Amino acid sequence: MADWVTISSLATAAGTMVLAAATFSSVRSANRSARIAEQSLLVGLRPVLVPSRPEDPPERVTFYDRGFVVNGGTAHVEEADGRLYMAIPLRNVGSGLAVLHGWYVAPRRRVISDDHPDPNEFRLTQRDLYVAPGDTGYWQGAIRDDDDPLRPGLAEAVTERHPIAVDVLYGDHEGGQRTISRFAALPGEDEGLEWDCNVLRHWRLDGVDPRQG
């Protein structure tokens, strides 16, 4: 004779397992959809900075004690009155507003394989600089103090016309998606103040680095 109590218990257990499996599958699907939606939102906010194009309008770069105009696709590096001034016109090829946070200059060529400096070592921008998506703007930096540790190497690079690497730290307008882009300023052939400029590499500080899988 069938043991209906046992059969009922087994049926209940089986039903519970089926319901649990369905719930797990539903939750996993919902989590996947949420991650996809979040990633899509972040992509819509992500800025990506590169040097501006030669055909882009010149940028008027102003410091409190100096100002000059920089043409697209170049970098401006000069020493004036014992102070060092640098600027790079930028184009935002991403889809989000870029807010510049800081910079780090190395008076030598940094190869692509060199890792970026610690973000805590970056010098903060003295004022907010923005580059709208699909638009142009600029980065600027200056070294004025005689005892600045960057002065000797950078002054020599300017005088001897050696390459300079500029790492720019920026993010979106929400304060996230921090990125470091490395630019190379290469002395031109005309001995002028405008140097050739290109971008070497980008690092995403928030989220998974695609180079690391």
N, C-alpha and C positions, 0 to 999 in steps of 0.2 A: 504494500500500500504506500502511495506517495506521501512523503513527509512535507506537507504543504507549508509548514513553518519554515523549514530549511529552504524550500524552493522560493518562498517569498523573500527570505533574507538575501538569498543569492541574487534574485531579480532586483531587489533594492540596491544592493551593492553594485551590480552591473550598471544600473541606471545612474547611480551617483558617479561612477567612474566616467561614464559617457558625458555626463553633465560637466564634470571637472575638466575633461579633455576639451570640450567645446568652449568652456569659459577660458581656459588657458590659451587656446588658439585665438579666441576673440580679443583677449587682453594683449597678446603678442602682436596681433594685427593692428590694434589700436595704437600700441606703442610705436610700431613701425611707421604708421601714418603720422603720428605726432612728430617723430624725428624727421620725417620727410618734409612736413610742413615747417618745422623749425629751421631746417637747412635751407629751404626755399626762402624763408624770411631773411635769414642771415645773408644769403647770396644777394638779395635785393638791397642790403645795407652795406655790402662790402666795397671799400675803396681800394683801388690799385693805382699806385703812382709810378709814372715813367717820365723821362725827360720830354719836354714839349717838342713839337716838330719845328723844323726850320721855317715852315710857312705860317706858324702861329704868330700872333701879334707879340711884339716885345713887351717885357714886363718892367714896370717902373718899381725898383726896389728901394725902399727908404729905411735908413737907420736914423736914430735921433741926431747923429753927428755927420751923416753922409747919405748920399743918394746917387743912384746911377741906373742906367737902362741896360737890360740884358736881352739879347735876341734869343729867339726860340732855338732849341737844339744845342745850346751852348751852356757853359758854366762861367761865372765871373769870379776871378780870384785876383786880389790885389793887395798891396801893402801901401798904406798912405798915412803919413804923420805918425809912423811908428805903430800903427794898428793894422790888423789883418781883417779883410772883409771877403766874404764868400756868398755866392747866391747861385741857385739852380732853378731855372724855369721848369715847371712841372705840368704834366697833363694827367688828369684822373681818368683812366680807362675802365674803372669799375663802375658799379651802379649805385654806390652810396657816397655820401659826403665824407671827404677826408679831413680830419682834424689833426694837424701836426702837433706832436707832443714834445719831441726832443731830437737831439742829433749827437753824433759822435764822428769825429774826423781823425783819420789816420794819415799822416804825411808820408805815405808810401802806397804802392799798389797792393791791394788785398786781392788775392786770388779767390775764385769762386768757392774753392774748397775750404777756405777759412771760415770758421763759425763767426756769428755776430757777437759783439760785446754784450756783457750783462746789461739789461735795460736800466738797472740802477746806476750804471756809469754814464748814461746819456745826460747831456746838458739840456735842461728844460728850455723851451722857447720862451722868450721874454714877452711875447704877445701871442694871442691866438691867430693861427694862420689856417685858412680853409681853402680847399680846392673842391669845387662842386663837380658832380659826376658829368663827364663829357666836356669839362671846361678846363681852363688853365689857371695856374697860380704860381707860387714860387716858395722855395725854402731859402732862408737866409741865416747866416751865422757870422759872428765877429769875435776876435780875440784882441783885447785891449791892454790887459795887464802884462807888465814886463816879466812877472814871475809865474805866468801861466805855464803849466807843464807842457802844453801843446805848442807853445810859441817857438821854441828852438827848431824842432823838426819841421813844423809847417812853414816857418820863415825860410828855412833852407830849401824846402820844396818849391816855394814861390821863386826864390832867387835862382836856384839851379834848374828850375822848370822840370821837377819830377812829378809823376802822377800822384794824385790825392784821392783817397777813398772817403766817401761821405755816407754814413749810415743814418737814415732818417726813420724815426719812430713815429707812427701815426695810428689812428683808429677811426671807427665810425662815430657819428654824433651822439651815440648812446654810451660811449666810453668803452665799447667792446671791440672785438676783432682786431686787436692790436697787431700791427704788422711792422716789420723792419725791411726797408728796401735799401739796397746798397748801390750807390752811384759812383762811377769813376770819372773824375775830372782829369783830362789828358791835355797837356800843353800843346797848343797849336803851332803851326809852322811860322806864323807871322810875328811871333814875339809879343803879341798884344795881350790885353787883359781877358779876352774871351778864350776859353779853353773848350775843347771838344768834350762832350758828355754822353755817357750811356749808362744803362742800368745793368747790373751784373746778376742780382739775385733778390728774391723776396722770401722772407720768413714769416709764417703765421705763428704768433705767440699764444693765441687762444684757440684751442681745438687740436686736432690731429695734424701733424706735419705730413703731407702726402709723400714726402721723400722717405719717411720712416715706416710707411705702410699703415 
